[in-house]
Amino acid sequence: MVRLPLASWDNFVLKSPFLMENEHLLPRKTFKEVLKDQKCVLGFDIDGVLINTPKLVAEKLNKEFDLKRKILPVEINEWYAVQDFLVRKFGWEKQKAYDYELYIWTEPEMVKDARPMPGARTFTKELTEIDVPFFVYSSRKPALQEVTYATFAKWFPWIDPEQIVLRSKDNSHVPGPVFKAYTVTTKGITHHIDDDYLHILDVLSLTRASAFLLSNKLYPDYYISPRLRRVSNPNLSKMPDLKDVQASLVQDPTILYVAQS
């Protein structure tokens, strides 16, 4: 991957170098036609992309710590964000803060109440209707299998359980942090969609897939790749979602042509 200054980020990822030279040769097609023509296989992270777990996590933090300045879901959707908040705000030791973060994200009674992210139901249903293959997956701990399948049965009945890939005893040899990259490889996913920057980096470095990063954040030092597209929400206080991804694809379907290299 090429590392560029932050200022180059948005201009660099708009189109691949191939497209900038040969775009005039490509027919104008809708993003749905491109998905079909390119035989795309999409992969969706669950928390923060399909399921609005960050909203529940933020609500629990606000209530449990009686915060005057309320935490927003967009502030804690990435891994280690809760840990960093507790260390910074209350002086917790890192291990204690990490243990609490692990608890708050993986409490079955809370996870079961999570609702879909905006645009998630519409987008996945449209993909199903036009026969574009996709998978959903998560590095959630195996104990959350039952509640995860129940959530999808309730809110996404068109998604076959075979499309849901979760950690289990069958893949226990795969460490949690690289489980998504493992799934991208084993399922032949061409385009991975995630809201966690660290997991995106794993996918880019360990697989040949392209990736959409749902994030409003300007990181100090991006790893820039023609396979990476950042999608943000115009309202920086709100998390980007699949409506923003779909709007990006409608505006410029050619981003799906990025070479798998």
Steps between C-alpha positions, in 0.01 A plus 500: 500500500609856428515747787404855403456823697158541655417788267523261204245258645167601346641582158703182483224251572235638269613277213767243436799597278368267231167677494652845491678400176228287342168622636392616153506135387252385764126498428280699736317250717310509825676369808262201503604413145866536596450273802362231270749551217801492730368194686539687827460316829432748779588451865341693785626542852210469746543750785482859380433402138190279508405508867496818710680362803698825548176682586433260790861515618489881506169500687637260761812710553295817538268341754752299698746789541236775513685704240406865467646520152339202333715260302388462139503162321741639241755557778517141622424281198860386453676244715703647788293823493318413824826396663669827399202701626505334844876544535485864392183602687528303823863392519421128481782255450514379142427137580198588713373733227554235233315238705205738534503570126498128427207458737293789366534391137430132565222499759229278339212675675605831350602374157161335449325839513707656221310617193621527138721786388337750260495366146609149598170325437436676169850446363527131588148431374579666166816290468293188565243600238763549229690184600825667604667264748604632839596383848474657843752427773641617828777439748234471773583230752345156434262539797307758296414260217143436614408864555664599169302246296182609679569865415539422132193276495300790644630792296654340189288192418623503137857427615558127507676372815763357263596858417575577866855413607578507872777381725442144619682185604542420129719805445640541851854483359449846347584790736214746550688805364554339157172308480355743247803470273476122531133513396572733209750246367299183558177643356659668198380846599605775261377805693505520880294764686599590857501787750818394681824637356724234658290218357506672161881500512500127572279436199714714270828347615390135519259473204452630147160654570409864469343673799259773597579668832196663661663775704492875554839496671815657364769266629848642559657268245292311245627199315383587152411240242307515172296216650376719787209745488398706801129582528398772745176658616455871415380540859816421695301433818337199335652171394530432125272218390404295197286783367823696465670204332211463257502873422874475430445207263217675320719806448803304383444129420854477357647464849388139481747440215804541726741218427543226759873530543 
